[in-house]
Amino acid sequence: MDNEFLKIYDQYYDMIYRYILVRVNSKWDAEDITGEVFKKAFEHFKSINSNTKAWLFSIARNSVIDFYRKNRNKNVELQDIFSTDHPPMEDGFIQADELNCLKKSLSCLDEEELELITMRYFADLKFREIEAVIGKQSDYLRVKVSRTVKKLGNMVMKCLEG
């Protein structure tokens, strides 16, 4: 296997996996799709002539779209979005409530909002990289993400208030 590809795999695997996990809501499916993404990337690795990260996320985005086309009737709940590797907060009950409210709020976002939040915060993409993946201008993306974050914050606060 090409050493350069292995470096890319090591560098981007976690980002791609987190993005896919949030989008498909299943660890099993996310692992399968992530494997497919890197298989496709390896097969076409010699044809990369642009931003590697954006190219990989384009493959991941299209793979998620294909997943939903194949599984239209599959009922999936939002679960296992957050890693348990993070240190626990002092009050576990507050953390659990906040995570549950965040999960509920994320599930209420429309498709574009969820995709942008996922790319920006779960996959840690910069706006210019998101622009390269979905083809919308950075200025639009900044405004849309900012409004979506405010919307999420309001939904989480309402949820926490009961």
Sequence and secondary structure as in RCSB ss.txt:
>XXXX:A:sequence
MDNEFLKIYDQYYDMIYRYILVRVNSKWDAEDITGEVFKKAFEHFKSINSNTKAWLFSIARNSVIDFYRKNRNKN
VELQDIFSTDHPPMEDGFIQADELNCLKKSLSCLDEEELELITMRYFADLKFREIEAVIGKQSDYLRVKVSRTVK
KLGNMVMKCLEG
>XXXX:A:secstr
  HHHHHHHHHHHHHHHHHHHHHH  HHHHHHHHHHHHHHHHHTGGG  S HHHHHHHHHHHHHHHHHHHTTT  
      S TTS   S HHHHHHHHHHHHHHHHTS HHHHHHHIIIIIS   HHHHHHHH   HHHHHHHHHHHHH
HHHHHHHHHHH 
